[in-house]
Amino acid sequence: MSNRLKPKQKAIVEFIEANGPATPRQIRKLLGCDIREAYDRLKRLRMAGIVKNIGKPKHPEYQLVQRWQEKIKRTRPAPAAAAAAAKAKPPAEAVQPAPAAPSIADVCRQNWQGYKIHKIFGSARA
């Protein structure tokens, strides 16, 4: 099992793995929490794709999905492996900044019709 599950999530998954489908009441007793927290923890596992609800709307029952281990996020590679991968890459070429957009004054000097419109709307400010 991966280290990416939190301890209570890990306990829920291990319980379902050992005992089969579980209800929120069983999870509440397992974790020693209230029913709302049990529902929330099961909901998070359901949203992550680790468990699915096989019960009825008023009587939920959760079981693990097939290949649930693949849904758990894998741990990050070791820093030494990341450093080796970074050394293998060729250096990136220098990126030149994009030319600056012309100012409104430059546009108006080149396009007198635009200047007249700018003059009308520019003077409308209070």
Rosetta blueprint (number, residue, H / E / L):
1 M L
2 S L
3 N L
4 R L
5 L L
6 K L
7 P H
8 K H
9 Q H
10 K H
11 A H
12 I H
13 V H
14 E H
15 F H
16 I H
17 E H
18 A H
19 N H
20 G L
21 P L
22 A E
23 T L
24 P H
25 R H
26 Q H
27 I H
28 R H
29 K H
30 L H
31 L H
32 G L
33 C L
34 D L
35 I H
36 R H
37 E H
38 A H
39 Y H
40 D H
41 R H
42 L H
43 K H
44 R H
45 L H
46 R H
47 M H
48 A L
49 G L
50 I L
51 V E
52 K E
53 N E
54 I L
55 G L
56 K E
57 P L
58 K L
59 H E
60 P L
61 E L
62 Y E
63 Q E
64 L E
65 V L
66 Q L
67 R L
68 W H
69 Q H
70 E H
71 K H
72 I L
73 K L
74 R L
75 T L
76 R L
77 P L
78 A L
79 P H
80 A H
81 A H
82 A H
83 A H
84 A H
85 A H
86 A H
87 K H
88 A H
89 K L
90 P L
91 P L
92 A L
93 E L
94 A L
95 V L
96 Q L
97 P L
98 A L
99 P L
100 A L
101 A L
102 P L
103 S L
104 I H
105 A H
106 D H
107 V H
108 C H
109 R H
110 Q H
111 N L
112 W H
113 Q H
114 G H
115 Y H
116 K H
117 I H
118 H H
119 K H
120 I H
121 F H
122 G H
123 S L
124 A L
125 R L
126 A L
